[in-house]
Amino acid sequence: MMQASANGSHTVCDVLVVGGGPAGSAISALLAGKGWDVHVLEKDRHPRFHIGESLLPHSLPMLDRLGVLSEVEKIGITKYGAEIVSPYHGRSRILYFSKALDGSQPSAYEVKRADFDKILIDNAIAKGVRVHEGVRAKQVEFRKNSTHLIQAEDQTGQSLTYEAKFVVDASGRDTFLSGQFGGKRRNPSHNSAAVFGHFEGVTRLPGRDEGNISIVWFDHGWWWIIPFKDGTTSVGAVCWPSYISTRKVPLEQFLRDTIALCAPVAERMAKAKLIGQAYAAANYSYRRSTMSGDGYLMVGDAFAFIDPVFSSGVHLALNSASLGADVVDAYLRKSPDYGRCLKEFERTVRVGVKTYSWFIYHFTQPAFRNLFMSDGSIFKMEEAVLSVLAGDAFGKSPTRLPLFLFKIAYYLVYLFNFRENRAAHRRRVRGVPETVTTLNDYAVHDRP
């Protein structure tokens, strides 16, 4: 219901979702499917450029639940695993999802996020969600035992008011409610920045492996190479502050100079041509201590953001949206299951973030590289790690003991080569955290 007011429009709904990315689109579609009147405020307009293009196998059942899997299949190239390239070992390995402890999801897709996000938001609209693009949420007035008032502004500067029984923060790294409440804690030990772009002419892996993501270690961090169905490729480097702070040239030249520092990447890009412009993004990790309250919930990156080395961002967003929809539904229905749903939501989201954070934090250490590049598996450790890579990171499969043993093995290898690993750790955290551009979500332009 929309009413006119002196300062603009006043819209009343059951649920107001801030953010129309994967988390916001998913939770709004699921809630609309449960019969609730849902409105979404999205500051941008779809389709929009975004990074984070590699999906995980265990995301596919959630996409199927949303009813969009067939559409995603049309825009995606199938990936069966991840190629891990180590110049330090002079070789590469391909880790196949089918060899995970739970091999029920043996593949996923690489997608252009502009197309993927458009599919999700269009699906929400088709299910009855009212999406307001070009509208930025400004502040929420939470009123106990009543509806909540959300102040917003459109791109013309007009003030808008929304009145909702429940507010979902799916604003991604804008962290809308954290801006109002505070409480977002940056991880001081894991700061980095990504430089990236889309290219044509990048050499692909042969045959069935054509769609696999390649992850390449180098002295200043790591690279991703993600192929798309149309023949283009996303290529980017996640680098430590000590390296990023050395940039004295335009971003495109800095990206090309960085490519030249990593022979395996340079070889595959010998004939590559940049499409459009180069981008950069501050890639720091953060999380909040709380993710819910009376009448609100935070999903996806609005609660926590971690380095994208294992392509976990969209997966964590979809998972929290899927669980979060049940929480919101129980709250609105005043169901006795609300407390149980909320507890399960928070436990699962925290387990997922914690699981990926450990692997991400140690991924570039020499000890981790040595373990990853070792052939063979004992105590099903490799299969358990593959389960995490496939998206099975929420403690529901028998991965706990093998992952615990993998961590023990990591620390033993770390101690065996203590000086090398300690030096690598210091190199990663050395230097002040610097943002190489003016940040605007995950797609940012080079500064003038």
C-alpha positions in Angstrom: 0.0 0.0 0.0 1.4 3.4 -1.0 0.2 6.7 0.4 1.2 10.2 -0.6 2.8 12.5 2.0 4.1 16.1 2.0 7.7 14.9 1.7 7.2 12.1 -0.8 5.6 8.6 -0.7 4.8 6.4 2.2 4.8 2.7 1.5 3.5 0.1 3.9 4.6 -3.6 3.7 5.3 -6.7 5.7 9.1 -6.9 4.9 11.5 -4.3 3.7 14.8 -5.7 2.3 17.7 -3.3 1.8 19.8 -4.5 -1.1 19.0 -6.4 -4.3 22.0 -8.6 -4.6 22.0 -12.4 -4.3 21.1 -12.3 -0.6 18.4 -9.7 -0.9 16.9 -11.2 -4.1 16.8 -14.7 -2.6 15.3 -13.9 0.8 12.7 -11.6 -0.8 11.6 -14.2 -3.3 11.3 -16.9 -0.6 9.3 -14.6 1.6 7.0 -13.6 -1.2 6.5 -17.3 -1.9 5.3 -17.6 1.7 2.7 -15.0 1.1 4.3 -11.9 2.6 4.2 -8.4 1.0 7.9 -7.7 0.4 9.6 -4.6 -1.0 13.3 -4.3 -1.9 15.4 -1.1 -2.0 18.3 -1.3 -4.4 20.6 1.7 -4.7 21.8 0.7 -8.3 20.0 -0.6 -11.3 20.3 -4.1 -12.8 22.2 -5.3 -14.7 25.3 -3.9 -12.9 28.9 -5.0 -13.0 30.0 -7.0 -10.0 32.8 -9.4 -9.2 32.4 -12.8 -7.5 31.6 -14.9 -10.6 32.4 -18.5 -9.5 29.6 -20.4 -8.0 30.0 -23.4 -5.7 28.3 -26.8 -6.2 26.3 -26.7 -3.0 24.7 -23.5 -4.1 22.8 -25.3 -6.9 20.1 -26.9 -4.6 19.4 -23.4 -3.3 19.1 -22.0 -6.8 16.8 -24.9 -7.6 14.7 -24.0 -4.6 14.4 -20.5 -5.9 13.4 -21.8 -9.3 16.2 -20.2 -11.3 18.6 -23.1 -11.8 17.6 -23.7 -15.4 18.2 -20.0 -16.2 21.6 -20.0 -14.5 22.5 -23.1 -16.5 21.9 -21.1 -19.7 24.3 -18.3 -18.8 27.0 -20.4 -17.1 29.9 -22.6 -18.1 30.2 -25.8 -16.1 33.1 -26.1 -13.7 34.0 -29.5 -12.3 36.7 -28.4 -10.0 39.5 -25.9 -9.3 43.0 -25.8 -10.7 45.6 -24.9 -8.1 48.8 -23.6 -9.6 52.0 -23.3 -7.5 55.1 -21.7 -9.2 56.9 -22.7 -6.0 56.4 -26.3 -6.8 56.6 -25.9 -10.6 53.2 -27.7 -11.2 49.5 -27.6 -10.8 46.7 -29.8 -9.5 43.1 -30.0 -10.4 40.8 -30.8 -7.4 37.5 -32.2 -8.6 34.3 -31.7 -6.6 33.2 -35.2 -7.3 35.9 -36.5 -5.0 34.5 -34.7 -2.0 33.2 -36.6 1.0 29.7 -35.8 -0.3 30.0 -36.1 -4.0 26.3 -35.5 -4.7 27.1 -32.0 -6.2 30.0 -32.7 -8.6 29.8 -29.4 -10.6 28.9 -25.8 -10.5 29.0 -22.8 -12.9 31.0 -19.7 -13.7 28.7 -16.8 -14.4 28.9 -13.1 -15.2 27.5 -11.5 -12.1 25.6 -8.9 -14.0 23.6 -11.6 -15.7 23.3 -13.8 -12.6 22.1 -11.0 -10.3 19.6 -10.0 -13.0 18.1 -13.5 -13.0 17.7 -13.5 -9.3 16.1 -10.0 -9.0 13.8 -10.8 -12.0 12.8 -14.0 -10.2 11.9 -12.0 -7.1 9.8 -9.6 -9.1 8.0 -12.6 -10.8 7.1 -13.9 -7.4 5.4 -10.6 -6.5 8.3 -8.7 -4.8 8.2 -4.9 -5.3 11.7 -3.8 -6.3 12.6 -0.1 -6.1 15.8 0.5 -8.0 17.8 3.7 -7.7 16.6 4.1 -4.1 19.1 4.2 -1.2 18.0 3.4 2.4 19.2 6.2 4.8 18.0 5.2 8.3 15.6 3.0 10.3 13.5 4.0 13.2 12.9 0.8 15.1 9.7 1.0 17.2 9.1 -1.6 19.9 5.8 -3.5 19.6 5.1 -1.6 16.3 6.1 -1.3 12.7 9.4 0.3 11.8 10.0 3.4 9.7 12.7 3.3 7.0 13.8 6.7 5.5 15.1 6.5 2.0 16.0 8.7 -1.0 15.8 8.2 -4.7 18.3 9.3 -7.3 16.5 12.6 -7.8 16.9 13.4 -4.1 13.2 12.8 -3.2 12.6 11.5 0.3 10.7 8.3 0.7 9.3 6.5 3.7 8.7 2.8 4.1 6.8 1.2 7.0 7.5 -2.5 7.6 6.9 -5.1 10.2 10.4 -6.5 9.6 13.7 -5.2 8.1 16.3 -7.3 6.4 19.7 -5.9 5.8 21.1 -7.4 2.6 23.1 -4.3 1.7 26.4 -6.2 1.2 29.5 -4.3 2.0 27.6 -1.1 2.5 26.6 -2.7 5.8 23.6 -0.5 6.2 22.5 -1.3 9.7 26.1 -1.5 10.9 26.4 2.1 9.8 23.5 3.0 12.0 24.3 0.7 15.0 28.1 0.4 14.8 29.7 -2.8 15.8 31.4 -3.8 12.6 34.9 -5.1 13.4 37.5 -5.1 10.7 40.0 -8.0 10.8 43.4 -6.2 11.3 45.3 -9.3 10.3 43.7 -9.8 6.9 43.8 -6.7 4.7 44.2 -6.9 1.0 43.0 -5.3 -2.3 42.0 -6.8 -5.6 42.9 -5.5 -9.1 41.0 -7.2 -11.9 39.3 -7.0 -15.3 37.6 -8.9 -18.0 39.7 -10.1 -20.9 39.3 -11.8 -24.2 42.0 -14.2 -25.7 43.0 -15.9 -22.4 44.2 -19.4 -22.9 41.8 -22.0 -21.4 42.3 -25.4 -19.8 41.7 -28.2 -22.3 38.6 -30.3 -22.8 36.3 -31.0 -19.9 38.3 -28.7 -17.6 37.7 -25.6 -19.8 35.3 -24.1 -17.2 37.3 -24.7 -14.1 38.5 -21.8 -12.0 42.3 -21.5 -11.8 43.9 -20.2 -8.6 47.5 -19.2 -8.8 49.8 -18.3 -5.9 52.5 -15.7 -6.3 54.8 -13.6 -4.1 52.3 -10.9 -3.4 49.1 -12.9 -2.9 47.1 -15.0 -5.4 45.3 -14.8 -8.7 42.0 -16.0 -10.0 41.2 -16.9 -13.6 37.5 -17.5 -14.3 36.3 -18.4 -17.8 32.9 -17.4 -19.1 30.6 -19.1 -21.5 31.0 -16.3 -24.1 34.7 -16.9 -24.4 35.8 -14.0 -22.1 37.6 -14.4 -18.8 37.7 -12.7 -15.5 41.3 -12.3 -14.2 42.3 -10.7 -11.0 44.9 -10.6 -8.3 44.3 -10.3 -4.5 47.5 -8.6 -3.1 48.8 -7.6 0.3 49.0 -4.0 1.4 52.8 -3.8 1.2 52.5 -4.5 -2.6 49.4 -2.4 -3.3 51.0 0.6 -1.6 53.7 0.6 -4.3 51.3 1.6 -7.1 52.5 4.7 -8.9 50.9 4.1 -12.3 47.3 4.0 -13.7 45.4 1.0 -12.6 45.4 -0.8 -16.0 49.2 -0.5 -16.2 49.5 -1.7 -12.6 47.3 -4.8 -13.4 49.5 -5.5 -16.4 52.7 -5.1 -14.4 51.3 -7.4 -11.8 50.5 -10.0 -14.4 54.1 -9.9 -15.5 55.2 -10.9 -12.0 53.5 -14.3 -12.2 54.7 -16.5 -15.1 51.8 -19.0 -15.1 49.3 -16.2 -15.4 51.4 -14.2 -17.9 51.7 -17.3 -20.2 47.9 -17.8 -20.3 47.5 -14.1 -21.0 50.1 -13.7 -23.7 47.4 -12.8 -26.3 44.8 -11.4 -24.0 43.1 -8.1 -24.5 41.4 -6.1 -21.7 37.7 -5.5 -22.3 36.7 -2.1 -21.0 38.5 -0.9 -18.0 40.5 -2.3 -15.1 38.9 -2.3 -11.6 40.0 -2.5 -8.1 38.4 -3.0 -4.7 39.4 -2.9 -1.1 39.1 -6.4 0.0 39.3 -6.2 3.8 37.6 -8.8 6.0 35.1 -7.8 8.7 32.2 -9.2 10.8 29.8 -8.1 13.4 29.2 -9.7 16.8 25.4 -9.7 16.2 23.3 -10.4 13.2 19.8 -10.0 14.4 17.5 -8.1 16.8 13.8 -7.5 17.4 12.4 -6.9 13.9 15.6 -7.1 11.9 18.1 -9.6 10.4 21.4 -9.3 8.5 22.2 -11.6 5.7 25.2 -12.1 3.4 28.0 -9.6 3.5 25.9 -7.2 5.6 27.0 -9.5 8.5 30.5 -10.6 7.5 32.8 -10.3 4.5 35.8 -12.6 3.9 38.4 -12.9 1.2 36.9 -14.5 -1.9 39.7 -17.0 -2.5 37.2 -20.0 -2.2 34.4 -18.2 -4.1 32.4 -18.4 -0.9 30.6 -15.0 -1.1 27.5 -15.9 -3.1 27.3 -19.2 -1.4 27.2 -17.7 2.1 24.7 -15.1 0.9 22.3 -17.7 -0.6 22.6 -19.9 2.5 21.9 -17.1 5.0 19.0 -15.9 2.8 17.5 -19.4 2.6 17.7 -19.9 6.4 16.8 -16.3 7.1 13.6 -16.5 5.2 12.4 -19.2 7.7 13.4 -16.9 10.6 11.5 -13.9 9.2 8.4 -16.0 8.4 8.4 -17.5 11.9 8.7 -14.0 13.4 5.8 -12.6 11.4 3.6 -15.5 12.1 4.5 -15.3 15.8 5.4 -19.0 15.6 6.8 -20.9 18.6 9.5 -22.1 16.2 10.9 -18.6 15.9 13.6 -19.0 18.6 14.7 -22.4 17.2 14.9 -21.0 13.6 16.9 -18.0 14.7 19.3 -20.1 16.7 19.9 -22.5 13.8 20.3 -19.5 11.4 23.0 -17.9 13.6 24.8 -21.1 14.3 24.9 -22.2 10.7 26.0 -18.7 9.4 28.8 -18.4 12.0 30.0 -22.0 11.3 30.3 -21.2 7.6 32.1 -17.9 8.0 34.5 -19.5 10.6 35.2 -22.5 8.4 36.1 -20.4 5.3 38.0 -17.8 7.4 40.5 -20.4 8.7 41.3 -21.7 5.2 41.5 -18.2 3.7 43.7 -16.9 6.4 46.2 -19.7 6.0 45.9 -20.2 2.2 49.0 -18.4 1.1 51.3 -19.8 3.7 54.1 -22.1 2.5 52.8 -24.8 4.9 49.4 -24.7 3.2 50.8 -24.7 -0.3 52.9 -27.8 0.6 49.9 -29.7 1.9 47.7 -28.7 -1.0 50.2 -29.7 -3.6 50.8 -33.1 -2.0 49.4 -36.1 -3.8 47.4 -38.7 -2.0 45.1 -38.4 1.0 45.1 -40.0 4.4 42.3 -40.0 6.9 40.1 -38.5 4.1 41.7 -35.1 4.7 41.7 -34.1 1.0 38.1 -35.3 0.6 37.1 -33.1 3.5 38.9 -30.0 2.1 37.2 -30.6 -1.2 33.9 -30.7 0.6 34.6 -27.2 1.9 35.7 -26.1 -1.6 32.4 -27.4 -2.9 30.4 -25.4 -0.3 29.8 -28.0 2.3 31.0 -25.8 5.1 28.3 -25.8 7.7 29.1 -28.8 9.8 26.4 -31.1 8.4 28.5 -33.8 6.8 31.2 -35.9 8.4 34.0 -33.4 7.7 34.8 -32.4 11.3 37.4 -35.0 12.2 39.2 -35.0 8.8 39.3 -31.1 8.8 40.7 -31.2 12.4 43.4 -33.6 11.3 44.2 -31.4 8.3 44.7 -28.4 10.6 47.0 -30.4 12.8 49.0 -31.4 9.8 49.2 -27.8 8.7 50.6 -26.6 12.1 53.1 -29.4 12.1 54.3 -28.5 8.6 54.3 -24.8 9.7 56.6 -25.6 12.7 58.9 -27.8 10.5 59.6 -24.8 8.3 58.9 -22.1 10.9 61.3 -19.4 9.6 59.9 -19.6 6.1 56.3 -19.5 7.3 56.9 -16.8 9.8 58.5 -14.6 7.1 55.6 -15.2 4.8 53.1 -14.2 7.5 55.0 -11.0 8.2 55.2 -10.1 4.5 51.4 -10.5 4.2 50.6 -8.2 7.1 53.4 -5.6 6.6 52.4 -2.1 5.7 49.4 0.0 6.5 46.1 -1.1 5.0 45.6 1.0 1.9 42.5 1.4 -0.3 43.7 1.8 -3.8 40.5 3.4 -5.0 37.4 5.1 -3.8 35.3 2.1 -2.8 31.9 1.6 -4.2 30.7 -1.9 -3.3 32.8 -4.5 -5.2 33.1 -2.6 -8.5 35.2 0.5 -8.3 36.8 2.8 -10.8 40.4 3.9 -10.8 40.7 7.2 -8.9 41.3 10.2 -11.1 
